[in-house]
Amino acid sequence: MEIAVTVTPEAEQALSQLSADRKAEYVRVSAAQSCGCGNVGYRMFWDDAKNEQDMALERGGLTLVIDRESQPHIEGCIIDYKSEDMREGFVITNPTATSGCGCGGH
């Protein structure tokens, strides 16, 4: 079974560039509650470990791994890469998220 995640062409290109200078075997994509409001925050980081229950996706010459706890939160997400004025990096959004954060923590 594969998880439904959209990787934009910009993110695919950035992953491809990272694959030339990889820091670990995998790129882990995870989701966790980020504050008291209950909203989910997303992270991507290098990881040398892959568990049996991890879902794996091949994108841009790299293997993205998603742990079992994160899978329901990442299902349907869009992984994009943005380069704006003073900010550059991967952006993960979930178009099925129901509301914004009201706690003021982020």
N, C-alpha and C positions, 0 to 999 in steps of 0.2 A: 504494500500500500504506500502511495506517495502522498505527501502533503501538498496542498495547493498554495504555492507561493509564487508571486510574480516578481521577477527580477528585471528591472528596466534595462534597456540597452546601455545607458550611462553606468549603471551599477555593474553590469556584465563587463564592460570595458575596464572599470576600476578594479574589479576582481582579477581580470586577466593581467593587469599591470602588477598587482600584488603577487600573483603566482610566480612571477619572475624573480621575486625576492622574498619568498615565503619564510616565515619565522617559525612555523610549526606545520604539522601534518594536516590539520583541519582548521576551518574557521567555524567557531561555535556561535550560533544565533540563539539567544535565550530571551525569555520573557519572565518578568517577575513584578509583583506589586511594588510600585515605586514610592508610594506615600500612603498616608492615612485615608485618602479618599477612595482607595480601591482601584484606581486606574493602573494600567499595566505599562511598564517601561520596558524598552527593548535594548539589547546590547549585542555587539558582535566583537569577538576577540579570538586570537590565536589559541589553539588547544592541541596538544599532542595525544589526548586520550579520546577514544570513542567507545561508548558502551553498547551492549547488544540492543538495548531499547531505544537508542538514538535513531532518528530518521536522518538519512543522508541524501543530499541533492548535489549533483555536479553542475557547477556554474562557473564560467570564466576560467576553466582550468583548475579550479579549487573544489574541494569537497566541503560543503556547508553541512554541519551536523546540528540537530535540534533535539534536545533532551525531551523525554516523555512528558514531563510536567509543563514544558513550554509549548508543546505541539498544539493544544487547543487554542492558545492565544495567538499563535503565529499562523494558523490556518487562515488563508485568505489575505494575508498581509502583502504589502508591496515593499520591496527593497529597492531603494533608489539611491543615486549618488548625486549630491548637489554641490555646486561650487558657487557660492555667493560672496558678497562683499568681504566680510571678515570671518566667514565660516565655510568650511569644506569638510565633507565626509558623507558616510552612509546615513540614510534616513529610512527608518522602518515605520510605515503607517498601516493602520488597520481600518479599511473603509467600513467595516461592520461595527466599529466601536459606537456605542449609543450616546455617549455624552462626553463633554470636556471636563476638565478638572476644576472644582470649585474651592479647593482647599488653599490655593495660593502658594503651594509648595514648589510649583514648577511651571 
